[in-house]
Every structure is written in C-alpha cells, then in structure tokens.
Amino acid sequence: MSLTKENDPTTPEEEQRLINFKNKPDLTQIYNLYDFEYVARNTIPSTAWNFYSTGADDEISMRENHAAFHRIFFKPRVMVDVSRIDYSTTLLGTRTSAPFYISATGFGKLGHPDGELNLTKGGGKENIIQMIGTLASIPFDEIADARVESQTQWYQLYMNADRELTKSQIQNLEKKGIRGLFITVDAPQGGNREKDMRSKKIDQHISVKGGEKNDRSHGVSVAATSYIDPSLNWSDLLWIKSITSLPILLKGIQCVEDAVLAAQYGCQGIVLTNHGGRQLDFSRAPIEVLIETMPVLREKGLDVNFEVYIDGGIRRGTDVLKALCLGAKGVGLGRPFLYAMSTYGPEGVEKAIQLLKKEIESSMRLLGVTSIDQLGPKYVDISSFHSRSVPADKLYDKVYQPLTNPPFKNSKL
C-alpha cells in the first residue's frame, strides 16, 4: 500500500484503511470488476481514491457512461455450434488476445509503489495492449523497458506548449517501439473534480515530464493538467504528421462532426470518450456517440482503415460485446485496472483481465457467435436507448457494493 505524506497512517481514517488493506479479501474471492472497486474504496489511501474515482461537477457523465450500456439489449441466436470461442482480434495491426486494452491513466504511484509497472506486467502476461499515459508516475522509458517480449504498447500524449519538447518526446516513443500515438483532445484544462480538490495536496515526489511548474495546491487533477497547451487545434495535426510515422489517433472525440474531421485529416482512428466523465459534465456517454457515429462514417466511406474505439463505463464482458456490435474496433478500461493494481498489484491486473475474458467468452457463447468478426448491429436492440433519465440526487458515494458481510477482519466497515 502506498501512503503519501498527506495520507498519514496515524490518522483514524488512514489507519483503518491500512487495517482493511492487510485483511482484504483473497483474490479467489474477487468475481468481477466491481469487487476490485469495492476493495479499493475501502483500502487505498484517500488521496488515491479521490483522484481515481472522481468525476466532474455532479458526476452525471461518469455515472451515465456505464448506465447507458443498460439501455442496450441483446438479440441472441440459438442452435449455433459454440463449442469453440475465439475472442482474439487485431487492434492497429497488432494481434491481441482480447478486444480491450488498458487505457492510459495517471499517478499510479498514489495507489501502489510500483505504479504503472503493475499494468505492464499484468497486461503483458495476458497479451493485452497497454496504453501508457503522459501523466504516468513511472518514467516512460522504464515502463517501455519493462514490457515482455512482443508486448504491444501505445502512448497517450498531452500536447505541451513547448513543441520542441513534444517533438523529442514523440521521437523517443518511436525509438522505444511504441505502436500507436493517441493525442488527448478533450482537456484544454482540467475538469472540476471536487472530490479530488478536497485532497488539495499530492505526493511531491511524483512528477510529470513537462509539468515541473504544475500548481499542486488544488488536488492531483489541477497539478496534472496545468501545463497542457489549450491552443491545440486541427492545424496542429499537420505538424504532428510531419514529424512521425506512428499511427495517429485522437482521444476525446465526443460528437459525429469531430469524428468525421479526424478521418478527413488523415488520422488512423479515434477514441470516443469523455475522459471518464472527468471533464465536461453532461457530455454524453461514449457508447451513445458510437451509435450515432458509425452509420455516418460508413455513409461517407470513412470507416475503411479508420479504427474507432470507445473508453468509459465498461465494466462487464457484455459491455465490450455491445460496443463491438455497434461498430467499435475495441474498448479501453482505465479505473478498473487502477483499482486492481492498487489493491493486488500485477496479480490483480491479471485477475481483472481474466475475469473480463471469461465474461466475454460466456456471453459470446450465449449470444450465438464464435468470433469477434461475427458481431454486428443485428445482435443488439437499441430501440429504447434514448429513453434516458438523470438521477437528481448525488450518487457518487453510493458505489456498487457486491460483498455483503465484507470479509475484512477487525474492520469497522
């Protein structure tokens, strides 16, 4: 367990978290991704929990990201030979064991002393692609050097106002064998993340290249984004394309119009995401944008050699399959792997991946498909999708708690 100075173990709250961490459930008692979240909520340092779990403002978008999947239903086929299931696929030209990847996240050391290296080790053993973040708490070179043989890594880039620094950074990515450059375009400034702001301070030993002058007085989120260039615009893509041969994808697309522009500007793909509900509250769920986007891309002939991913709200194998049926090439998960990493290290990441794979396999069998390429719109019913409602009360502290009589010894939970 990682404790910063602000998470003094002598305080009653952090002392209780330490007790809970030492007596947390065994990995054999973890049955789904929600279980990792529940354990993390009660064991990792409060600064880590507040940063990882927070959304913007009233956290409507953060909750809607997952709730939106609940309005999509399946239309299974029967009498199909489903004795053999293959859920492997190809993402950006790389063969991977499953249609999901570890999305870029920041400040992994807040939750575990080995930080993002846990994601590298766990993902590598399961042949799952890792997207390394600009705000990783472990130096990029160290993460890249830690990958297992043939492991694929992508990189998520926040554009720095210092273009020479950005150029040298991209050149180093190429040298280290990164296979995809994902430029974040939805964060000209940090979102209003109030749970995180209440933490106010972060570990001064966790630094970000390019962000040495970050404001560290208003929580992790402000410190993490204060150096990002807010002037980033479409014309900058031409410059980026001129300095690299890496596939370029835009991460943070939230409407059909921008998806079309990304394709027209020659990007190799996009990630439909609202930053996990951490930027503009009431931005729509990525799965909703996907439903609108794919028909337009196909109509304009822009879907060829242009890969569309979604990131946000995925917690079940059924969520993954719904996204793929609606046209996504693959999906990214961030928070679930942070929770698994913070509570159980690389073994937790492996377990989370295995659980998701198992759910995908069983759901494919019950849906009546045997391979990823068979999935399509005919397997889903979205007729009730837009009958949505937004809860009026604040629910961000009412996280799903699947463990009744939680098995924490000597705990006051």
C-alpha positions in Angstrom: 0.0 0.0 0.0 1.3 3.4 -0.9 1.0 6.3 1.6 1.8 9.9 0.8 2.6 12.4 3.5 -0.9 13.7 3.3 -2.2 10.1 4.0 -0.6 10.0 7.4 -1.2 6.4 8.7 -1.6 7.8 12.2 -4.9 9.4 11.3 -8.0 7.3 12.1 -9.2 7.1 8.5 -5.8 6.0 7.1 -5.2 3.7 10.0 -8.5 2.0 9.3 -7.6 1.8 5.6 -4.3 0.1 6.5 -6.2 -2.5 8.6 -8.6 -3.1 5.8 -5.8 -3.5 3.3 -4.0 -6.1 5.4 -7.2 -8.0 5.8 -8.6 -7.6 2.3 -10.3 -10.5 0.5 -8.2 -13.0 -1.2 -8.1 -12.8 -5.0 -10.1 -16.0 -5.1 -13.0 -14.0 -3.6 -12.9 -11.5 -6.5 -15.6 -12.4 -9.0 -16.0 -9.2 -11.2 -14.5 -5.8 -11.7 -16.9 -4.2 -9.2 -15.3 -6.2 -6.5 -11.9 -4.6 -7.2 -13.6 -1.2 -6.9 -15.2 -2.1 -3.6 -11.9 -3.2 -2.1 -10.1 -0.2 -3.4 -12.7 2.2 -2.0 -12.1 0.8 1.5 -8.3 0.2 1.4 -6.2 2.5 -0.8 -5.1 5.9 0.5 -7.9 8.5 0.4 -5.8 10.8 -1.9 -5.6 7.9 -4.4 -9.3 7.0 -4.1 -10.4 10.7 -4.5 -8.2 11.1 -7.6 -9.1 7.8 -9.3 -12.8 7.8 -8.6 -13.8 11.4 -9.0 -15.8 12.8 -11.9 -16.6 16.4 -12.9 -19.2 18.5 -11.1 -22.2 16.3 -10.1 -20.6 13.3 -11.8 -23.6 12.8 -14.1 -21.5 11.9 -17.1 -19.4 9.5 -15.1 -22.4 7.5 -14.0 -24.1 7.8 -17.4 -21.0 6.3 -19.1 -21.9 2.9 -17.6 -25.7 3.4 -17.2 -26.0 3.9 -21.0 -25.0 0.2 -21.5 -28.0 -0.8 -19.5 -30.4 0.5 -22.2 -28.9 -1.8 -24.9 -30.3 -5.3 -25.1 -29.2 -8.4 -27.0 -30.9 -10.4 -29.7 -29.3 -13.8 -29.2 -29.2 -16.5 -31.9 -29.6 -20.2 -30.9 -28.8 -23.6 -32.4 -25.3 -22.4 -33.3 -22.2 -24.5 -32.7 -20.5 -22.5 -30.0 -18.2 -25.2 -28.7 -15.2 -23.2 -29.7 -14.9 -19.4 -29.0 -12.2 -17.1 -30.3 -12.3 -13.6 -28.8 -8.8 -12.6 -30.0 -8.6 -9.7 -32.5 -6.4 -7.2 -34.2 -6.0 -3.6 -32.9 -4.0 -1.2 -35.0 -2.5 -4.1 -36.9 -1.4 -5.9 -33.7 -2.9 -9.3 -32.8 -4.1 -9.2 -29.2 -5.8 -11.8 -27.0 -9.0 -9.9 -26.4 -10.8 -6.8 -27.8 -9.9 -4.5 -25.0 -6.8 -2.6 -23.8 -5.5 -1.0 -20.6 -6.3 2.7 -21.1 -3.9 5.5 -20.1 -4.2 6.7 -16.6 -2.1 8.9 -14.4 -0.4 8.8 -11.0 -0.4 5.1 -10.4 2.0 5.5 -7.5 -0.7 7.1 -5.5 -2.3 3.7 -5.2 0.7 1.4 -5.4 4.5 2.0 -5.0 5.2 0.2 -8.3 2.6 2.3 -10.2 2.1 1.6 -13.8 4.6 -1.2 -13.9 1.9 -3.3 -12.4 -0.2 -2.6 -15.5 2.7 -3.5 -17.8 3.4 -6.8 -16.0 -0.2 -7.9 -15.7 -1.1 -6.9 -19.3 2.0 -8.5 -20.7 1.2 -11.9 -19.2 -2.3 -11.8 -20.7 -1.2 -10.3 -24.1 -3.3 -7.2 -23.6 -2.2 -3.9 -25.0 -1.2 -1.2 -22.6 -1.7 2.5 -23.4 0.9 4.5 -21.4 -0.1 7.9 -20.2 1.8 11.2 -20.3 0.9 11.5 -16.6 2.3 8.1 -15.6 4.1 8.2 -12.3 6.9 5.9 -13.6 9.3 7.3 -16.2 8.2 6.3 -19.7 11.5 4.6 -20.6 11.2 2.4 -17.5 7.7 1.3 -18.5 8.7 0.6 -22.1 11.7 -1.4 -21.0 9.6 -3.4 -18.6 7.4 -4.9 -21.3 7.6 -8.5 -22.1 8.8 -9.8 -25.5 6.2 -9.0 -28.2 4.0 -7.0 -25.8 2.4 -4.0 -27.6 2.3 -0.6 -26.0 0.6 2.6 -27.2 1.1 6.1 -25.9 -1.4 8.8 -24.8 0.0 12.3 -25.4 -0.9 15.6 -23.8 0.4 18.3 -26.1 2.8 20.6 -24.4 3.0 24.2 -25.3 6.7 23.6 -25.9 6.6 22.0 -29.3 10.3 21.1 -29.3 9.7 19.1 -26.1 6.7 17.4 -27.7 8.8 16.6 -30.8 11.6 15.0 -28.8 9.1 13.1 -26.8 7.5 11.6 -29.9 10.9 10.7 -31.4 11.7 8.8 -28.2 8.3 7.0 -28.4 9.3 5.7 -31.9 12.7 4.7 -30.7 11.2 2.7 -27.8 8.9 0.8 -30.1 5.5 2.4 -29.3 2.9 1.3 -32.0 0.3 4.0 -31.7 0.1 7.7 -30.7 -3.1 8.8 -29.1 -3.4 12.5 -28.7 -5.8 13.7 -26.0 -8.0 16.5 -27.4 -10.6 16.9 -24.7 -8.5 18.5 -22.0 -7.6 22.1 -22.7 -8.0 22.4 -19.0 -8.8 20.1 -16.1 -12.4 19.4 -15.2 -14.0 20.5 -12.0 -13.3 17.4 -9.9 -14.4 18.3 -6.4 -13.6 15.1 -4.5 -10.1 15.4 -5.7 -9.9 19.1 -4.8 -10.7 18.2 -1.2 -7.4 16.3 -1.1 -5.6 19.6 -2.1 -2.1 18.1 -1.9 -0.3 15.3 -3.7 3.0 13.5 -3.2 5.7 15.9 -4.1 7.9 13.0 -5.3 5.5 12.2 -8.1 6.5 14.4 -11.0 5.4 14.7 -14.7 7.8 15.5 -17.5 6.9 18.8 -18.9 4.9 19.8 -15.8 7.6 20.9 -13.4 5.7 24.2 -12.8 2.4 22.5 -12.1 0.1 24.0 -9.5 0.0 21.4 -6.7 -2.4 23.3 -4.4 -5.8 22.2 -5.6 -5.5 18.4 -5.9 -4.0 16.0 -8.3 -6.2 16.9 -11.3 -5.1 20.6 -11.4 -1.5 19.7 -11.0 -1.7 17.1 -13.7 -3.1 19.3 -16.4 -1.8 22.8 -15.7 0.9 22.6 -18.4 -1.2 21.3 -21.2 -1.4 23.5 -24.3 -5.0 24.9 -24.6 -4.3 26.2 -28.1 -4.3 22.7 -29.7 -6.3 22.8 -32.9 -6.9 20.8 -36.1 -4.0 22.5 -38.0 -1.6 21.1 -35.4 -2.3 17.6 -36.8 -0.4 18.5 -40.0 2.7 19.3 -38.0 2.4 16.1 -35.9 2.0 14.1 -39.1 5.2 15.7 -40.5 7.4 14.6 -37.6 6.3 11.0 -37.1 5.3 7.8 -38.9 3.4 6.5 -36.0 -0.4 5.9 -36.4 -2.1 9.0 -35.0 -5.5 8.7 -33.2 -7.4 11.4 -31.4 -8.6 10.5 -27.9 -11.5 12.5 -26.6 -13.9 12.8 -29.6 -17.4 13.4 -28.4 -19.5 14.1 -31.5 -20.1 12.8 -35.0 -18.8 16.0 -36.6 -15.3 15.8 -35.0 -15.2 12.1 -35.8 -15.6 12.9 -39.5 -13.0 15.7 -39.3 -10.5 13.3 -37.7 -10.9 10.9 -40.6 -10.7 13.6 -43.2 -7.5 14.9 -41.6 -5.9 11.5 -42.1 -5.9 10.1 -38.6 -5.8 6.3 -38.3 -8.6 6.3 -35.8 -10.3 7.9 -32.8 -11.3 7.1 -29.2 -14.8 8.2 -28.3 -14.5 9.2 -24.7 -15.5 12.0 -22.3 -12.4 11.4 -20.2 -14.3 9.0 -17.8 -16.7 11.8 -17.0 -13.9 13.9 -15.6 -14.0 16.9 -17.9 -17.3 18.4 -19.1 -20.2 17.1 -17.0 -23.3 16.2 -19.1 -21.1 15.2 -22.0 -22.7 12.1 -23.5 -21.7 8.6 -22.9 -19.2 7.2 -25.5 -21.5 4.4 -26.4 -24.2 6.9 -27.4 -21.7 8.8 -29.6 -20.7 5.5 -31.1 -24.3 4.7 -32.1 -24.5 8.0 -34.0 -21.0 8.0 -35.4 -20.6 4.6 -37.2 -23.6 5.0 -39.6 -22.2 8.4 -40.7 -18.7 7.2 -41.2 -20.0 4.3 -43.3 -22.2 6.5 -45.3 -19.3 8.8 -46.2 -16.9 5.9 -46.8 -14.6 7.0 -43.9 -14.8 3.8 -42.0 -12.1 2.0 -44.1 -8.7 1.9 -42.4 -10.1 4.1 -39.7 -10.5 2.4 -36.3 -13.0 3.6 -33.7 -12.5 2.8 -30.0 -14.5 3.7 -27.0 -13.4 4.3 -23.5 -15.7 4.9 -20.5 -18.1 2.9 -18.4 -17.0 -0.6 -19.5 -17.3 -3.0 -16.5 -18.7 -6.2 -18.0 -18.0 -8.5 -20.9 -21.4 -7.7 -22.1 -20.4 -4.0 -22.3 -17.5 -5.0 -24.5 -19.7 -7.0 -26.9 -22.3 -4.3 -27.1 -19.7 -1.8 -28.2 -18.3 -4.2 -30.8 -21.7 -5.0 -32.2 -22.2 -1.2 -32.7 -19.0 -0.8 -34.6 -16.2 -0.3 -32.1 -12.9 -2.0 -33.0 -12.0 -2.3 -29.3 -12.6 -0.7 -25.9 -10.4 0.7 -23.2 -10.7 0.4 -19.5 -8.9 2.7 -17.0 -10.4 2.8 -13.5 -10.9 -1.0 -13.1 -7.3 -1.7 -13.8 -6.2 1.1 -11.4 -8.3 -0.5 -8.7 -7.0 -4.0 -9.4 -3.4 -2.7 -9.5 -3.7 -0.6 -6.3 -5.1 -3.5 -4.2 -3.4 -6.6 -5.6 -0.5 -5.5 -7.7 0.2 -7.2 -11.1 -1.7 -10.3 -10.0 -4.8 -8.1 -9.6 -4.4 -6.8 -13.1 -4.0 -10.3 -14.4 -7.1 -11.4 -12.5 -9.2 -8.5 -13.8 -8.2 -9.3 -17.4 -9.0 -13.0 -16.8 -12.4 -12.1 -15.4 -13.3 -9.9 -18.3 -12.1 -12.5 -20.8 -14.2 -15.1 -19.1 -17.3 -12.9 -19.3 -16.7 -12.2 -22.9 -16.4 -15.9 -23.7 -19.5 -16.9 -21.9 -21.5 -14.0 -23.3 -20.4 -14.8 -26.9 -21.5 -18.4 -26.5 -24.9 -17.3 -25.2 -25.2 -14.7 -27.9 -24.6 -17.3 -30.6 -21.3 -16.1 -32.0 -17.9 -17.8 -32.1 -15.5 -15.0 -33.2 -15.3 -11.2 -32.9 -15.8 -10.6 -36.6 -19.3 -12.1 -36.5 -20.5 -9.4 -34.2 -22.8 -6.7 -35.6 -25.9 -4.5 -35.2 -28.2 -7.4 -35.7 -27.3 -8.8 -32.3 -28.4 -5.7 -30.3 -31.6 -3.8 -29.7 -31.2 -0.1 -29.2 -34.8 0.9 -29.7 -35.1 2.1 -26.1 -31.7 3.7 -25.9 -32.7 7.3 -25.9 -35.3 6.8 -23.1 -32.8 8.0 -20.5 -33.2 9.9 -17.2 -30.7 11.5 -14.9 -30.9 10.9 -11.2 -31.5 14.1 -9.2 -29.5 13.1 -6.1 -25.8 12.8 -5.8 -24.8 9.1 -6.0 -21.0 9.3 -6.2 -20.6 7.8 -2.7 -23.1 5.0 -3.4 -20.8 2.8 -5.4 -21.8 -0.7 -6.2 -21.1 -3.0 -3.1 -21.5 -6.6 -4.1 -19.9 -8.1 -1.0 -22.4 -8.4 1.8 -20.8 -9.0 5.2 -17.4 -7.9 3.7 -14.6 -10.2 4.7 -12.3 -7.6 6.3 -11.1 -8.8 9.7 -11.1 -6.3 12.5 -12.8 -3.8 10.3 -15.4 -1.1 11.2 -16.9 -1.2 7.7 
